[in-house]
Amino acid sequence: MLVVGFPAQAFGTNCFVVASGPGEQCVVVDPGIGVIDQLDSVLTEHRLHPAAVLLTHGHLDHTFSVTPVCKARGVTAYIHPRDREMLADPTKAMSIDTRAMFGGLEWSEPDEIAEMTDGIVLEIAGLSILVDHAPGHTGGSVMFRLSTSQEPLCFSGDVLFRDSIGRTDLPGGDLSEMMASLRDKVLTLPDETVVLPGHGPQTSIARERAHNPFLREAMGSSPQRGH
């Protein structure tokens, strides 16, 4: 399996390209702000052909380039229905300060949008991708899981970071839902699962189980307040 990740130009949002190998179809996960040129370079270098764009959630730093990526290649964008409205109006989940930063933004949603729900397996580009609905950061946050010949992969979006979790204080966020997602969706994953988060470096479930204070809280062993 081929997985290439790189950060967007703003907010350090990780964009990932996933394929069964070079010269194949691929999926693009979370094309954020200013990723077009670097994405094109990755596709050219590995001779890849996008078959779909997968969105871990609807925040603009993860979706900013979804429409140009989809329209340039005639592919579908996949999102959970609880975040679907953010593709029509990304300001719905923004703080007041962020709305001011993106004042005057011209926005159009992709031509083809498909909704994905908990437990569905997406068969795209020769890949079998399991969708885990894990709300808390947003109502429609999901994680994408794939099995490989080496170790399981989890694209966690803003559900889980190295040593931290996504914030829950933005519109649509919910701390109680986040803690339930950590308990029921994250802590149930095998320790050897490699986690590729929406921001920051990769990690593993074993490492986060041992070091992440929010996972310890979810396990009930170290009560701390989320942030």
Secondary structure, DSSP 8 states (H G I E B T S, - for coil): -EEEEEE-SSTTBEEEEEESSTTSEEEEE---TT-HHHHHHHHHHHT-EEEEEE-S---HHHHTTHHHHHHHHT-EEEE-GGGHHHHH-GGGG--HHHHHHTTT------S-EEE--TT-EEEETTEEEEEEE--SSSTT-EEEEE--SS--EEEEETSEETTEE----STT--HHHHHHHIIIIITTS-TT-EEEESBS--EEHHHHHHH-HHHHHHHTSS-----
